[in-house]
Amino acid sequence: MERQVLLSEPEEAAALYRGLSRQPALSAACLGPEVTTQYGGQYRTVHTEWTQRDLERMENIRFCRQYLVFHDGDSVVFAGPAGNSVETRGELLSRESPSGSMKAVLRKAGGTGPGEEKQFLEVWEKNRKLKSFNLSVLEKHGPVYEDDCFGCLSWSHSETHLLYVAERKRPKAESFFQTKALDVSASDDEIARLKKPDQPIKGDQFVFYEDWGENMVSKSIPVLCVLDVESGNISVLEGVPENVSPGQAFWAPGDAGVVFVGWWHEPFRLGIRFCTNRRSALYYVDLIGGKCELLSDDSLAVSSPRLSPDQCRIVYLQYPSLIPHHQCSQLCLYDWYTKVTSVVVDIVPRQLGENFSGIYCSLLPLGCWSADSQRVVFDSAQRSRQDLFAVDTQVGTVTSLTAGGSGGSWKLLTIDRDLMVAQFSTPSLPPTLKVGFLPSAGKEQSVLWVSLEEAEPIPDIHWGIRVLQPPPEQENVQYAGLDFEAILLQPCNPPDKTQVPMVVMPHGGPHSSFVTAWMLFPAMLCKMGFAVLLVNYRGSTGFGQDSILSLPGNVGHQDVKDVQFAVEQVLQEEHFDASHVALMGGSHGGFISCHLIGQYPETYRACVARNPVINIASMLGSTDIPDWCVVEAGFPFSSDCLPDLSVWAEMLDKSPIKYIPQVKTPLLLMLGQEDRRVPFKQGMEYYRALKTRNVPVRHMGSRLGLSQSHDLVNPVHKHRDTREDGWPAGPCAHSVGDYNSFQDPAVVGKAGKWAPVVTLASRRTDEGPGPQQ
């Protein structure tokens, strides 16, 4: 009997998803202090944090697990878990003290209604909670920032103070017509004595506060705060320039001041999430005199400053400002005592052979320095892989720690005293946890990795990387000779390859990338019987700065042609079923998908688009990233720019809405009504145009209780800095969420073989899981 090629029922796909979703995702790790046993052996604890979907509770649970690593100074002797996993609740941030003797935890508690949730800052020592401070009751500031853009929780070197970022306390406001009960028995002196100094400002209850855009809507004016652990006193630091918003702060050498990144918020704030190009600089504020000093060029953008163990140097990432949202960065070094800044690793225009192609991470790990304060370790995309690198800050040489491996991708979680904790995965292998010592300089490629937690490979998934060279007629004249890549997942040994349908996924951004890491949704589709093509078109990160700069001004053309070329090449070489090819993409990936069904309507049988960019011209005035519209359309951006008719026309010409008359592919639109990045009206504009022309289309909005924002992620499944579903983070990146029921016969019927996927993608959460993050 011939084996079935494709799962035919949504229930089967849901059961498959339920099994695959049990694979946990690593989110953080830290190393405990060095311990010497009575027999002279040495060991360290590794504290890890994980997340996992719990479909029965409809929660994305967080749990921790500890491991012991015995070593002899430069190699691991034995490593293994220390007990079982323990679920954690309410932790927003946590940080070990420098000595490892204490741990600070920012925790939320209380109800979920407005004003019911409280924040506590706890200090733990050994087996007890030493201190607990109710920050909400103290009213020194607003909510503490827990995000990875501004947020921080930093111990002073003396371990007596904690530094964090919170929203500035807003003045109380009330209506001119608000009435209060009068105490007629009180004397004038008593009334004056009881009058509070922070009386509400009348008439200001509806004053507008700018925020930092998508996923940052409650964050407007951050301030630096210091908690005295012993006394419990909280101080809001003064001296920060009025024109910048502080974040990513840490204690300067000697605890005499604080180093922080300051982002310009004048003349107005732009969306900052996934946007490394926001104008910013490195600052130092003296706690004694209150003087603030500029440490870096204030015309660029900086991120993730990290102090060396000897407290003499600070490394940080530096980017050009207000051009593509994410690009190749410089690694800069600031010498604390000579006050000299140097570029350790420069922007790489183009990769030469197998050489290093540049730094593309948006944040350096909190622990990234070697013990001798000479080398910095980080992970970065290199074409369609993500590798670990060590850079010698004295001479600028960059060496791969993971080159020549099995082709998967690595992520550095932390390094301390040369002991590295890293994650490794492939498209067919969920994340595994590994430790290894950083070898001495010149021997970096000889790392001996030891697994702390092994994952079982997912059977029947074959994957590989395809290198693609665009045909001569599609060359970029200004940036000629660029190639690109695609990651192809396919079922192992199907009975008839010509019956295997293919799902094509262009990534969002557009300046982000797919890497050969574990991705839940592509793996699930492959297990269902689909081939999955993940395309890193020209403009993706990891291929050199020239590749990134080749796309602005060519969106809607170069990226679309690259994806179509990849599809045609793979169909020709692999002989998949060319009559059953579908598209799935979000944000800029949705932009490309909608272009493809308009420009190549005969190629694609079905399409799923989540919060797609449809009309760049109409998006300009309503998005939190208007600079994206201007720059990607090929024009320079300035805060006071007002586009003329030619600019509007060019934006419209590059938009999918232009190709509406050719579209006939059944389409499922998934839109977030509170999306600040790609506003809801973008998708509705497309929806109405297709409905008018009788094209099968269905619009899905999130159910009550699910996210209505750009990522459409169920809050149940939303966790910090996790992108293991197959939708990489990027300026317009997009993740997959739970959606309403979609059973429209007009679309499902015409989707044919795609009906299980289209239906599964939109199932109600109480009917069973759809593709989620």
BELGIQUI-V652421 format. One record per pair of residues at least 4 apart in sequence whose ideal C-beta (glycine too) atoms are under 7 Angstrom apart, sorted by the first residue. I is the first residue (numbers start at 1). J is the second residue. If there is no record, write none. Layout:
I_J / I_J
This chain:
2_495 / 3_495 / 5_494 / 5_495 / 5_496 / 5_499 / 5_500 / 5_529 / 6_501 / 6_528 / 6_529 / 6_753 / 7_12 / 7_13 / 7_16 / 7_528 / 7_529 / 7_756 / 8_756 / 9_756 / 10_14 / 10_756 / 10_759 / 10_760 / 10_763 / 11_15 / 12_16 / 13_17 / 13_528 / 13_756 / 13_760 / 14_18 / 14_760 / 14_768 / 14_769 / 15_19 / 16_20 / 16_524 / 16_527 / 16_528 / 17_21 / 17_524 / 17_769 / 18_55 / 18_769 / 20_520 / 20_523 / 20_524 / 21_53 / 21_55 / 21_520 / 21_769 / 22_52 / 23_430 / 23_455 / 24_50 / 24_51 / 24_52 / 25_50 / 25_51 / 25_431 / 25_722 / 25_724 / 26_48 / 26_50 / 26_413 / 26_423 / 26_431 / 26_433 / 27_49 / 27_50 / 27_51 / 27_719 / 27_720 / 27_721 / 27_722 / 28_49 / 28_413 / 29_46 / 29_47 / 29_48 / 29_413 / 29_414 / 29_421 / 30_47 / 30_96 / 30_414 / 31_44 / 31_46 / 31_414 / 31_416 / 31_419 / 31_421 / 32_44 / 32_45 / 32_47 / 32_100 / 33_99 / 33_100 / 34_42 / 34_44 / 35_42 / 35_43 / 35_44 / 36_40 / 36_42 / 37_41 / 41_70 / 42_70 / 42_71 / 43_68 / 43_69 / 43_70 / 44_69 / 44_419 / 45_66 / 45_67 / 45_68 / 45_82 / 46_66 / 46_67 / 46_69 / 46_421 / 46_435 / 46_452 / 47_64 / 47_66 / 48_64 / 48_65 / 48_433 / 49_62 / 49_64 / 50_63 / 50_65 / 51_60 / 51_61 / 51_62 / 51_719 / 51_722 / 52_61 / 53_60 / 53_717 / 54_59 / 54_61 / 55_769 / 58_716 / 58_765 / 59_716 / 60_716 / 60_717 / 60_718 / 60_719 / 61_87 / 62_87 / 62_88 / 63_85 / 63_86 / 63_87 / 63_88 / 64_85 / 64_86 / 64_88 / 65_81 / 65_85 / 66_82 / 66_83 / 67_79 / 67_80 / 67_81 / 67_82 / 67_452 / 68_79 / 68_80 / 68_82 / 69_76 / 69_79 / 69_419 / 69_435 / 70_77 / 70_78 / 71_75 / 71_76 / 71_77 / 72_77 / 74_437 / 75_437 / 75_448 / 76_435 / 76_436 / 76_437 / 76_450 / 79_435 / 79_450 / 79_452 / 90_107 / 90_108 / 90_109 / 91_105 / 91_107 / 92_106 / 92_107 / 92_108 / 92_146 / 93_106 / 93_146 / 93_151 / 93_153 / 94_103 / 94_104 / 94_105 / 95_104 / 95_153 / 95_154 / 95_155 / 96_100 / 96_103 / 97_101 / 97_102 / 97_103 / 97_155 / 97_159 / 98_155 / 98_157 / 98_159 / 99_159 / 101_125 / 102_123 / 102_124 / 102_125 / 102_159 / 103_124 / 104_121 / 104_123 / 104_153 / 104_155 / 104_162 / 105_122 / 105_124 / 106_119 / 106_121 / 106_144 / 106_146 / 106_153 / 107_120 / 107_122 / 108_117 / 108_119 / 109_118 / 109_120 / 110_116 / 110_117 / 110_118 / 111_116 / 111_117 / 112_116 / 112_117 / 118_134 / 118_136 / 119_135 / 119_136 / 119_143 / 119_144 / 120_132 / 120_133 / 120_134 / 120_135 / 121_133 / 121_135 / 121_162 / 121_227 / 122_129 / 122_131 / 122_132 / 123_130 / 123_131 / 123_229 / 124_129 / 124_130 / 125_130 / 131_229 / 133_138 / 133_227 / 133_232 / 134_138 / 135_144 / 138_234 / 139_169 / 140_169 / 140_225 / 140_234 / 140_236 / 141_166 / 141_167 / 141_168 / 141_169 / 141_223 / 141_225 / 141_236 / 142_166 / 142_167 / 142_168 / 142_169 / 142_170 / 143_166 / 143_167 / 143_218 / 144_164 / 144_166 / 145_150 / 145_151 / 145_165 / 145_166 / 145_219 / 145_222 / 146_151 / 147_151 / 147_216 / 148_363 / 148_720 / 148_721 / 149_216 / 149_247 / 149_272 / 149_273 / 150_165 / 150_219 / 150_222 / 150_247 / 150_248 / 151_165 / 151_247 / 152_163 / 152_164 / 152_165 / 152_247 / 152_248 / 152_249 / 152_250 / 153_162 / 153_164 / 154_163 / 154_249 / 154_250 / 154_251 / 155_159 / 155_162 / 156_160 / 156_161 / 156_251 / 156_255 / 157_251 / 157_255 / 158_255 / 160_229 / 160_230 / 161_226 / 161_227 / 161_228 / 161_229 / 162_227 / 162_229 / 163_224 / 163_226 / 163_249 / 163_251 / 163_258 / 164_225 / 165_222 / 165_224 / 165_246 / 165_247 / 165_249 / 166_222 / 166_223 / 166_225 / 167_219 / 167_220 / 167_221 / 167_222 / 168_221 / 168_223 / 171_198 / 171_201 / 172_198 / 172_200 / 172_201 / 173_200 / 173_201 / 173_204 / 173_205 / 173_207 / 174_178 / 174_200 / 174_202 / 174_205 / 175_205 / 176_202 / 176_203 / 186_190 / 186_191 / 188_192 / 189_193 / 190_194 / 191_195 / 195_199 / 209_220 / 210_220 / 210_268 / 210_269 / 211_216 / 211_217 / 211_218 / 211_219 / 211_220 / 211_269 / 212_216 / 212_219 / 212_269 / 212_271 / 212_272 / 213_270 / 213_271 / 213_272 / 213_273 / 213_624 / 213_625 / 213_676 / 214_271 / 214_273 / 214_624 / 214_676 / 214_677 / 214_709 / 214_710 / 215_273 / 215_709 / 216_272 / 216_273 / 217_676 / 221_245 / 222_245 / 222_246 / 222_247 / 223_236 / 224_237 / 224_240 / 224_246 / 224_249 / 224_258 / 224_260 / 225_234 / 225_235 / 225_236 / 226_235 / 226_237 / 227_234 / 228_232 / 228_233 / 237_258 / 237_285 / 238_290 / 239_285 / 239_290 / 239_291 / 239_292 / 240_244 / 240_246 / 240_262 / 240_285 / 240_292 / 241_262 / 241_292 / 243_264 / 243_265 / 243_266 / 244_262 / 244_263 / 244_264 / 244_265 / 245_262 / 245_263 / 245_265 / 246_260 / 246_262 / 247_260 / 247_261 / 248_260 / 248_261 / 248_304 / 248_305 / 249_258 / 249_259 / 249_260 / 250_259 / 250_307 / 251_255 / 251_258 / 252_256 / 252_257 / 252_258 / 252_259 / 252_284 / 253_311 / 253_336 / 256_286 / 256_287 / 256_288 / 257_284 / 257_285 / 257_286 / 257_287 / 258_285 / 258_287 / 259_282 / 259_284 / 259_305 / 259_314 / 260_283 / 261_280 / 261_282 / 261_302 / 261_303 / 261_305 / 262_280 / 262_281 / 262_283 / 263_272 / 263_278 / 263_280 / 264_279 / 264_280 / 265_269 / 267_639 / 268_639 / 270_278 / 270_624 / 270_625 / 270_627 / 271_275 / 271_624 / 271_625 / 271_676 / 271_677 / 272_278 / 274_325 / 274_326 / 274_729 / 274_730 / 274_731 / 274_733 / 275_325 / 275_625 / 275_731 / 276_301 / 276_303 / 276_319 / 276_325 / 276_326 / 276_362 / 277_301 / 277_319 / 277_320 / 277_321 / 277_322 / 277_323 / 277_324 / 277_325 / 278_301 / 279_301 / 279_321 / 279_322 / 280_301 / 280_302 / 281_294 / 281_296 / 281_297 / 281_298 / 281_302 / 282_295 / 282_296 / 282_302 / 282_305 / 282_316 / 282_334 / 283_292 / 283_293 / 283_294 / 283_295 / 284_293 / 284_295 / 285_292 / 286_290 / 286_291 / 294_298 / 295_334 / 296_302 / 296_341 / 299_321 / 300_318 / 300_319 / 300_320 / 300_321 / 301_319 / 301_321 / 302_316 / 302_317 / 302_318 / 303_316 / 303_317 / 303_362 / 303_363 / 304_316 / 304_317 / 304_363 / 304_364 / 305_314 / 305_316 / 306_314 / 306_315 / 306_364 / 306_368 / 306_369 / 307_311 / 307_314 / 308_312 / 308_313 / 308_369 / 308_373 / 309_369 / 309_371 / 309_373 / 310_373 / 312_335 / 312_336 / 312_337 / 312_373 / 313_333 / 313_334 / 313_335 / 313_336 / 313_373 / 313_393 / 314_334 / 314_336 / 315_331 / 315_332 / 315_333 / 315_376 / 315_393 / 316_332 / 317_329 / 317_331 / 317_359 / 317_364 / 318_329 / 318_330 / 318_332 / 319_327 / 319_329 / 322_627 / 322_637 / 323_631 / 324_511 / 324_548 / 324_552 / 324_631 / 325_511 / 325_628 / 325_731 / 326_362 / 326_509 / 326_511 / 326_512 / 326_541 / 326_730 / 326_731 / 327_511 / 327_545 / 327_548 / 328_347 / 328_348 / 328_358 / 328_359 / 328_360 / 328_544 / 328_545 / 328_548 / 329_359 / 330_343 / 330_345 / 330_346 / 330_347 / 331_344 / 331_345 / 331_359 / 331_391 / 332_341 / 332_343 / 332_344 / 333_341 / 333_342 / 333_344 / 333_393 / 334_341 / 335_339 / 335_340 / 344_391 / 344_393 / 344_396 / 345_359 / 345_391 / 345_396 / 345_398 / 347_358 / 347_545 / 348_356 / 348_357 / 348_358 / 348_544 / 348_545 / 349_544 / 349_545 / 349_546 / 350_544 / 350_546 / 351_355 / 351_357 / 351_543 / 351_544 / 356_398 / 357_382 / 357_383 / 357_542 / 357_543 / 357_544 / 358_544 / 358_545 / 359_380 / 360_380 / 360_381 / 360_541 / 360_542 / 361_378 / 361_379 / 361_380 / 364_368 / 364_378 / 365_378 / 365_412 / 365_413 / 365_414 / 366_414 / 367_414 / 367_415 / 367_416 / 368_376 / 368_377 / 368_378 / 368_415 / 369_373 / 369_376 / 370_374 / 370_375 / 370_377 / 370_418 / 370_438 / 371_417 / 371_418 / 374_392 / 374_393 / 374_394 / 375_390 / 375_391 / 375_392 / 375_393 / 375_441 / 376_391 / 376_393 / 377_388 / 377_390 / 377_412 / 377_415 / 377_420 / 377_438 / 378_389 / 378_412 / 379_386 / 379_387 / 379_388 / 379_410 / 379_411 / 379_412 / 380_386 / 380_387 / 380_389 / 381_386 / 381_513 / 381_515 / 381_541 / 381_542 / 382_387 / 382_542 / 383_485 / 383_542 / 383_543 / 384_465 / 384_485 / 384_487 / 384_513 / 384_514 / 384_515 / 384_516 / 384_536 / 384_542 / 385_407 / 385_409 / 385_515 / 385_516 / 386_409 / 386_410 / 386_411 / 386_515 / 386_517 / 387_400 / 387_402 / 387_403 / 387_410 / 388_401 / 388_402 / 388_410 / 388_412 / 388_422 / 389_398 / 389_399 / 389_400 / 389_401 / 390_399 / 390_401 / 390_438 / 390_444 / 391_396 / 391_397 / 391_398 / 392_396 / 392_397 / 392_441 / 399_444 / 399_445 / 400_445 / 401_444 / 401_445 / 401_447 / 402_410 / 403_445 / 406_426 / 407_426 / 407_516 / 408_424 / 408_425 / 408_426 / 408_429 / 408_516 / 408_517 / 409_425 / 409_515 / 409_516 / 409_517 / 410_422 / 410_423 / 410_424 / 411_422 / 411_423 / 412_420 / 412_422 / 413_421 / 413_422 / 413_423 / 414_421 / 415_419 / 415_420 / 415_438 / 418_437 / 418_438 / 419_435 / 419_437 / 420_435 / 420_436 / 420_438 / 421_435 / 422_434 / 423_431 / 423_433 / 424_432 / 424_434 / 425_429 / 425_430 / 425_431 / 425_432 / 425_517 / 425_518 / 426_516 / 426_518 / 427_461 / 427_463 / 427_487 / 427_489 / 427_516 / 427_518 / 427_519 / 427_522 / 427_523 / 428_457 / 428_458 / 428_461 / 428_463 / 428_523 / 429_455 / 429_457 / 429_518 / 430_455 / 430_518 / 431_455 / 431_518 / 432_451 / 432_453 / 432_454 / 432_455 / 433_451 / 433_452 / 433_453 / 434_449 / 434_450 / 434_451 / 434_452 / 435_450 / 435_452 / 436_447 / 436_448 / 436_449 / 436_450 / 439_443 / 439_444 / 439_446 / 439_447 / 458_523 / 460_491 / 460_492 / 460_527 / 461_489 / 461_492 / 461_523 / 461_526 / 461_527 / 462_490 / 462_492 / 463_487 / 463_488 / 463_489 / 464_488 / 465_485 / 465_487 / 465_516 / 466_485 / 466_486 / 466_488 / 466_570 / 467_483 / 467_485 / 468_483 / 468_484 / 468_485 / 468_486 / 468_565 / 468_566 / 468_569 / 469_483 / 470_474 / 470_475 / 470_562 / 470_565 / 471_565 / 474_561 / 474_565 / 475_480 / 476_480 / 476_482 / 476_550 / 476_554 / 476_558 / 479_546 / 479_549 / 479_550 / 482_538 / 482_546 / 482_547 / 482_550 / 484_536 / 484_537 / 484_538 / 484_540 / 484_543 / 484_562 / 485_536 / 486_533 / 486_534 / 486_535 / 486_536 / 486_566 / 487_514 / 487_516 / 487_534 / 488_531 / 488_533 / 488_570 / 489_522 / 489_526 / 489_531 / 489_532 / 490_500 / 490_526 / 490_531 / 491_500 / 491_526 / 491_529 / 494_500 / 497_574 / 497_575 / 497_576 / 498_575 / 498_577 / 499_577 / 500_529 / 500_531 / 500_576 / 500_577 / 501_530 / 501_577 / 501_580 / 501_581 / 501_753 / 502_530 / 502_531 / 502_533 / 502_576 / 502_581 / 503_525 / 503_530 / 503_532 / 503_582 / 503_584 / 504_533 / 504_535 / 504_563 / 504_567 / 504_581 / 504_582 / 504_583 / 505_522 / 505_532 / 505_533 / 505_534 / 505_584 / 505_585 / 505_589 / 505_726 / 506_535 / 506_537 / 506_563 / 506_585 / 506_589 / 506_592 / 506_593 / 507_512 / 507_513 / 507_514 / 507_589 / 507_728 / 507_730 / 508_512 / 508_586 / 508_587 / 508_588 / 508_589 / 508_727 / 508_730 / 508_732 / 508_733 / 508_734 / 509_588 / 509_730 / 509_731 / 509_732 / 509_733 / 510_539 / 510_551 / 510_555 / 510_559 / 510_588 / 511_539 / 511_541 / 511_548 / 511_730 / 511_731 / 512_540 / 512_541 / 512_728 / 512_729 / 512_730 / 512_733 / 513_536 / 513_540 / 513_541 / 513_542 / 513_728 / 514_534 / 514_536 / 514_728 / 518_724 / 519_523 / 519_724 / 519_725 / 519_726 / 520_524 / 520_724 / 520_725 / 520_726 / 521_525 / 521_725 / 521_726 / 521_736 / 521_771 / 522_526 / 522_532 / 522_534 / 522_726 / 523_527 / 524_528 / 525_530 / 525_532 / 526_530 / 526_532 / 531_576 / 533_566 / 533_567 / 533_570 / 535_562 / 535_563 / 535_566 / 536_540 / 537_559 / 537_562 / 537_563 / 538_547 / 538_550 / 538_551 / 538_558 / 538_562 / 539_547 / 539_548 / 539_550 / 539_551 / 539_559 / 540_547 / 541_548 / 543_547 / 545_549 / 546_550 / 550_554 / 550_558 / 551_555 / 551_558 / 551_559 / 552_631 / 552_632 / 552_634 / 553_633 / 553_634 / 554_558 / 555_559 / 555_632 / 555_654 / 556_560 / 556_595 / 556_654 / 556_655 / 557_561 / 558_562 / 559_563 / 559_592 / 560_564 / 560_592 / 560_595 / 560_596 / 560_599 / 561_565 / 562_566 / 563_567 / 563_592 / 563_596 / 564_568 / 564_596 / 564_600 / 565_569 / 566_570 / 567_571 / 567_581 / 567_603 / 568_572 / 569_573 / 570_574 / 571_576 / 571_578 / 580_605 / 580_753 / 581_603 / 581_604 / 581_605 / 582_604 / 582_605 / 582_606 / 582_607 / 582_754 / 582_757 / 583_593 / 583_596 / 583_597 / 583_604 / 583_607 / 584_608 / 585_589 / 585_590 / 585_592 / 585_593 / 585_609 / 586_590 / 586_610 / 586_611 / 586_727 / 586_734 / 587_611 / 587_612 / 587_613 / 587_678 / 587_710 / 587_732 / 587_733 / 587_734 / 588_592 / 588_613 / 588_732 / 589_593 / 589_734 / 590_594 / 590_609 / 590_610 / 590_611 / 590_612 / 590_613 / 590_734 / 591_595 / 591_612 / 591_613 / 591_656 / 592_596 / 593_597 / 593_607 / 593_609 / 593_612 / 594_598 / 594_609 / 594_612 / 594_614 / 594_656 / 594_686 / 595_599 / 595_656 / 595_659 / 596_600 / 596_604 / 597_601 / 597_604 / 597_607 / 597_663 / 597_665 / 597_667 / 598_656 / 598_659 / 598_660 / 598_662 / 598_663 / 599_659 / 600_604 / 601_662 / 601_663 / 601_664 / 601_665 / 604_665 / 605_665 / 605_751 / 605_752 / 605_754 / 606_665 / 606_666 / 606_751 / 606_754 / 606_758 / 607_665 / 607_667 / 608_668 / 608_758 / 608_761 / 609_667 / 609_669 / 610_670 / 610_712 / 610_734 / 610_736 / 611_671 / 611_672 / 611_675 / 611_678 / 611_683 / 611_710 / 611_712 / 611_734 / 612_678 / 612_682 / 612_683 / 613_619 / 613_678 / 613_682 / 613_732 / 614_655 / 614_656 / 614_657 / 614_682 / 614_683 / 614_685 / 614_686 / 615_619 / 615_652 / 615_655 / 615_657 / 615_682 / 615_685 / 616_620 / 616_629 / 616_633 / 616_651 / 616_654 / 616_655 / 617_648 / 617_651 / 617_652 / 617_655 / 618_685 / 619_623 / 619_629 / 619_678 / 619_679 / 619_682 / 620_626 / 620_629 / 620_651 / 622_679 / 622_681 / 623_629 / 623_677 / 623_678 / 623_679 / 624_676 / 624_677 / 625_677 / 625_731 / 626_630 / 627_631 / 627_637 / 628_632 / 628_731 / 628_732 / 629_633 / 629_651 / 630_635 / 630_637 / 630_641 / 631_637 / 633_650 / 633_651 / 633_654 / 634_650 / 635_647 / 637_641 / 643_647 / 643_648 / 645_649 / 646_650 / 647_651 / 648_652 / 649_653 / 650_654 / 651_655 / 652_658 / 653_658 / 657_685 / 657_686 / 657_689 / 659_663 / 660_689 / 660_690 / 660_693 / 663_690 / 663_695 / 664_695 / 666_696 / 666_747 / 666_750 / 666_751 / 667_690 / 667_695 / 667_697 / 668_698 / 668_700 / 668_742 / 668_747 / 668_758 / 668_761 / 668_762 / 669_683 / 669_686 / 669_687 / 669_697 / 669_698 / 669_699 / 669_700 / 670_700 / 670_712 / 670_739 / 671_680 / 671_683 / 671_699 / 671_701 / 672_680 / 672_702 / 672_707 / 672_708 / 672_709 / 672_710 / 672_712 / 673_680 / 673_701 / 673_708 / 674_708 / 674_709 / 675_679 / 675_680 / 675_709 / 675_710 / 676_710 / 677_710 / 677_732 / 678_682 / 678_710 / 678_732 / 680_684 / 681_685 / 683_687 / 683_699 / 684_688 / 685_689 / 686_690 / 687_691 / 687_697 / 687_699 / 688_692 / 689_693 / 690_695 / 690_697 / 691_697 / 696_746 / 696_747 / 696_750 / 698_742 / 698_744 / 698_747 / 700_739 / 700_740 / 700_742 / 700_762 / 701_740 / 702_706 / 702_707 / 702_708 / 702_712 / 702_737 / 702_739 / 703_740 / 706_714 / 706_737 / 706_738 / 707_711 / 707_712 / 707_713 / 707_714 / 707_715 / 707_718 / 707_737 / 710_734 / 711_734 / 711_735 / 711_737 / 712_737 / 713_717 / 713_718 / 713_735 / 713_737 / 713_773 / 714_718 / 714_737 / 714_738 / 714_772 / 717_737 / 717_772 / 717_773 / 723_727 / 723_728 / 723_729 / 725_735 / 725_736 / 725_773 / 727_733 / 727_734 / 727_735 / 727_736 / 728_733 / 729_733 / 735_773 / 736_771 / 736_772 / 736_773 / 737_772 / 737_773 / 738_765 / 738_770 / 738_772 / 739_761 / 739_762 / 739_770 / 740_762 / 740_764 / 741_762 / 741_763 / 741_764 / 741_767 / 742_758 / 742_759 / 742_762 / 743_748 / 743_759 / 744_748 / 745_749 / 746_750 / 747_751 / 747_758 / 748_755 / 748_758 / 748_759 / 751_755 / 751_758 / 754_758 / 755_759 / 756_760 / 757_761 / 758_762 / 759_763 / 760_770 / 760_771 / 761_770 / 761_771 / 762_770 / 763_767 / 763_768 / 763_770
